[in-house]
Amino acid sequence: MSDVASNSPAQGSTDDRALAIEQSYWETYEDYDWSSDETKDRAIACIPKLDGDVLELCIGGGAFARKIPKRYRSYTGVDLSRTLLAALQNRLPHVRAVYGDAQDLPFGDEEFDVVLLFSGLHHLPDMKKALAGAFRVLRPGGCFFCFEPNDRAWYRGVMRFLRDRELIRKMIKIYSDDEVYLDPEKVTEELIAAGFTDVRVDFMTARFNPEFLGFMNRIFASVLYTAGRFGSGMRSQSYFALSARKPAADL
């Protein structure tokens, strides 16, 4: 099942332009599966709740959704790329694919039990708006989860420098123009400000799908893997898995 939402990005503010750039970038992909199966399994194992009605934001072609156990009642995915949504529908026809903006969700209040984001929050221009929307569509007691690149790892400054060199970015081809890393402490603060509680953060080094990496990317990946062996926390691990809960309704 596929729905077309009417909330296409406008061409006004800086955030609108950034979102339009992201949309254009992702429309060039027919599918996108950057992570290894081991990484997917480790990230999914950190999700406290995976039943009821699940919503995945920035779902793309459903690379993570393919690995999630079918204990849920329903699964809905939102994305701005029609080509990736087509790949999603081809691989997972039971998933409801919705074309729309994760910062302006086309759903009513309290429609879902779980909201997931796998390496998608850091692509959104307005994190606060995305988190507020996730809180709104969750039922009381519902779970929010995101799996994102960790800006507090010591080597991220070097990677930002390289990413911002246009020639290098074109060579490695794994960054969109507006992509950033996220500070897990900042995301935690924003979640609490949005109304979430019971925030938990786990750190891990994500491993890439070997088929996704070219020669230059293998060099970058080896640096991340090596750094991840010298610690288990925020300063050495490349990704964080963060979960939170919408408070249950008062009895």
TAWO-V849767 format. One record per residue. N is the residue number from 1. RES is the residue in one small letter. SS is DSSP state (2 for helix, 1 for strand, 0 for the rest). NEAR is the number of other ideal C-beta (glycine too) atoms within 10 Angstrom. Layout:
# TAWO-V849767
n:N res:RES ss:SS near:NEAR
n:N res:RES ss:SS near:NEAR
This chain:
# TAWO-V849767
n:1 res:m ss:0 near:10
n:2 res:s ss:1 near:15
n:3 res:d ss:1 near:13
n:4 res:v ss:1 near:12
n:5 res:a ss:0 near:15
n:6 res:s ss:0 near:7
n:7 res:n ss:0 near:14
n:8 res:s ss:0 near:15
n:9 res:p ss:0 near:21
n:10 res:a ss:0 near:12
n:11 res:q ss:0 near:9
n:12 res:g ss:0 near:8
n:13 res:s ss:0 near:12
n:14 res:t ss:2 near:8
n:15 res:d ss:2 near:16
n:16 res:d ss:2 near:15
n:17 res:r ss:2 near:15
n:18 res:a ss:2 near:18
n:19 res:l ss:2 near:25
n:20 res:a ss:2 near:15
n:21 res:i ss:2 near:15
n:22 res:e ss:2 near:21
n:23 res:q ss:2 near:16
n:24 res:s ss:2 near:13
n:25 res:y ss:2 near:17
n:26 res:w ss:2 near:20
n:27 res:e ss:0 near:13
n:28 res:t ss:0 near:11
n:29 res:y ss:0 near:14
n:30 res:e ss:0 near:12
n:31 res:d ss:0 near:15
n:32 res:y ss:0 near:18
n:33 res:d ss:0 near:19
n:34 res:w ss:0 near:17
n:35 res:s ss:1 near:22
n:36 res:s ss:0 near:16
n:37 res:d ss:2 near:13
n:38 res:e ss:2 near:10
n:39 res:t ss:2 near:21
n:40 res:k ss:2 near:22
n:41 res:d ss:2 near:11
n:42 res:r ss:2 near:19
n:43 res:a ss:2 near:24
n:44 res:i ss:2 near:19
n:45 res:a ss:0 near:9
n:46 res:c ss:0 near:16
n:47 res:i ss:0 near:17
n:48 res:p ss:0 near:13
n:49 res:k ss:0 near:17
n:50 res:l ss:0 near:18
n:51 res:d ss:0 near:12
n:52 res:g ss:1 near:16
n:53 res:d ss:1 near:18
n:54 res:v ss:1 near:24
n:55 res:l ss:1 near:27
n:56 res:e ss:1 near:26
n:57 res:l ss:1 near:26
n:58 res:c ss:0 near:25
n:59 res:i ss:0 near:28
n:60 res:g ss:0 near:26
n:61 res:g ss:0 near:26
n:62 res:g ss:0 near:27
n:63 res:a ss:0 near:22
n:64 res:f ss:0 near:23
n:65 res:a ss:2 near:22
n:66 res:r ss:2 near:14
n:67 res:k ss:2 near:15
n:68 res:i ss:0 near:21
n:69 res:p ss:0 near:8
n:70 res:k ss:0 near:8
n:71 res:r ss:0 near:10
n:72 res:y ss:1 near:16
n:73 res:r ss:1 near:10
n:74 res:s ss:1 near:14
n:75 res:y ss:1 near:23
n:76 res:t ss:1 near:22
n:77 res:g ss:1 near:26
n:78 res:v ss:1 near:26
n:79 res:d ss:1 near:25
n:80 res:l ss:0 near:25
n:81 res:s ss:0 near:24
n:82 res:r ss:2 near:15
n:83 res:t ss:2 near:17
n:84 res:l ss:2 near:25
n:85 res:l ss:2 near:25
n:86 res:a ss:2 near:15
n:87 res:a ss:2 near:21
n:88 res:l ss:2 near:26
n:89 res:q ss:2 near:18
n:90 res:n ss:2 near:12
n:91 res:r ss:2 near:14
n:92 res:l ss:0 near:18
n:93 res:p ss:0 near:11
n:94 res:h ss:0 near:10
n:95 res:v ss:0 near:23
n:96 res:r ss:1 near:18
n:97 res:a ss:1 near:24
n:98 res:v ss:1 near:20
n:99 res:y ss:1 near:18
n:100 res:g ss:0 near:21
n:101 res:d ss:0 near:25
n:102 res:a ss:0 near:25
n:103 res:q ss:0 near:20
n:104 res:d ss:0 near:16
n:105 res:l ss:0 near:24
n:106 res:p ss:0 near:16
n:107 res:f ss:0 near:16
n:108 res:g ss:0 near:9
n:109 res:d ss:0 near:9
n:110 res:e ss:0 near:14
n:111 res:e ss:0 near:16
n:112 res:f ss:1 near:24
n:113 res:d ss:1 near:22
n:114 res:v ss:1 near:24
n:115 res:v ss:1 near:28
n:116 res:l ss:1 near:28
n:117 res:l ss:1 near:25
n:118 res:f ss:1 near:27
n:119 res:s ss:0 near:22
n:120 res:g ss:0 near:21
n:121 res:l ss:2 near:23
n:122 res:h ss:2 near:19
n:123 res:h ss:2 near:21
n:124 res:l ss:0 near:23
n:125 res:p ss:0 near:19
n:126 res:d ss:0 near:18
n:127 res:m ss:2 near:19
n:128 res:k ss:2 near:12
n:129 res:k ss:2 near:17
n:130 res:a ss:2 near:26
n:131 res:l ss:2 near:26
n:132 res:a ss:2 near:16
n:133 res:g ss:2 near:21
n:134 res:a ss:2 near:27
n:135 res:f ss:2 near:20
n:136 res:r ss:2 near:17
n:137 res:v ss:2 near:21
n:138 res:l ss:1 near:25
n:139 res:r ss:1 near:17
n:140 res:p ss:1 near:12
n:141 res:g ss:1 near:13
n:142 res:g ss:1 near:25
n:143 res:c ss:1 near:24
n:144 res:f ss:1 near:27
n:145 res:f ss:1 near:23
n:146 res:c ss:1 near:28
n:147 res:f ss:1 near:27
n:148 res:e ss:1 near:23
n:149 res:p ss:1 near:19
n:150 res:n ss:1 near:25
n:151 res:d ss:0 near:20
n:152 res:r ss:0 near:18
n:153 res:a ss:0 near:24
n:154 res:w ss:0 near:12
n:155 res:y ss:0 near:15
n:156 res:r ss:2 near:17
n:157 res:g ss:2 near:11
n:158 res:v ss:2 near:10
n:159 res:m ss:2 near:19
n:160 res:r ss:2 near:13
n:161 res:f ss:2 near:10
n:162 res:l ss:2 near:15
n:163 res:r ss:2 near:18
n:164 res:d ss:0 near:10
n:165 res:r ss:0 near:10
n:166 res:e ss:2 near:9
n:167 res:l ss:2 near:7
n:168 res:i ss:2 near:14
n:169 res:r ss:2 near:16
n:170 res:k ss:2 near:9
n:171 res:m ss:2 near:13
n:172 res:i ss:2 near:17
n:173 res:k ss:0 near:10
n:174 res:i ss:0 near:16
n:175 res:y ss:0 near:17
n:176 res:s ss:0 near:14
n:177 res:d ss:0 near:12
n:178 res:d ss:0 near:16
n:179 res:e ss:0 near:15
n:180 res:v ss:0 near:18
n:181 res:y ss:0 near:18
n:182 res:l ss:1 near:21
n:183 res:d ss:0 near:17
n:184 res:p ss:2 near:21
n:185 res:e ss:2 near:13
n:186 res:k ss:2 near:12
n:187 res:v ss:2 near:22
n:188 res:t ss:2 near:17
n:189 res:e ss:2 near:12
n:190 res:e ss:2 near:18
n:191 res:l ss:2 near:23
n:192 res:i ss:2 near:13
n:193 res:a ss:2 near:12
n:194 res:a ss:2 near:20
n:195 res:g ss:0 near:14
n:196 res:f ss:1 near:22
n:197 res:t ss:1 near:11
n:198 res:d ss:1 near:12
n:199 res:v ss:1 near:16
n:200 res:r ss:1 near:13
n:201 res:v ss:1 near:17
n:202 res:d ss:1 near:17
n:203 res:f ss:1 near:21
n:204 res:m ss:1 near:18
n:205 res:t ss:0 near:21
n:206 res:a ss:0 near:26
n:207 res:r ss:0 near:19
n:208 res:f ss:1 near:19
n:209 res:n ss:0 near:15
n:210 res:p ss:2 near:9
n:211 res:e ss:2 near:8
n:212 res:f ss:2 near:14
n:213 res:l ss:0 near:18
n:214 res:g ss:0 near:11
n:215 res:f ss:2 near:8
n:216 res:m ss:2 near:13
n:217 res:n ss:2 near:16
n:218 res:r ss:2 near:11
n:219 res:i ss:2 near:11
n:220 res:f ss:2 near:17
n:221 res:a ss:2 near:19
n:222 res:s ss:2 near:11
n:223 res:v ss:2 near:13
n:224 res:l ss:2 near:20
n:225 res:y ss:2 near:14
n:226 res:t ss:2 near:12
n:227 res:a ss:2 near:17
n:228 res:g ss:2 near:19
n:229 res:r ss:0 near:9
n:230 res:f ss:0 near:9
n:231 res:g ss:0 near:14
n:232 res:s ss:0 near:13
n:233 res:g ss:0 near:12
n:234 res:m ss:0 near:17
n:235 res:r ss:0 near:14
n:236 res:s ss:0 near:20
n:237 res:q ss:0 near:21
n:238 res:s ss:0 near:22
n:239 res:y ss:1 near:25
n:240 res:f ss:1 near:28
n:241 res:a ss:1 near:24
n:242 res:l ss:1 near:22
n:243 res:s ss:1 near:22
n:244 res:a ss:1 near:27
n:245 res:r ss:1 near:19
n:246 res:k ss:1 near:24
n:247 res:p ss:0 near:13
n:248 res:a ss:0 near:11
n:249 res:a ss:0 near:9
n:250 res:d ss:0 near:5
n:251 res:l ss:0 near:3
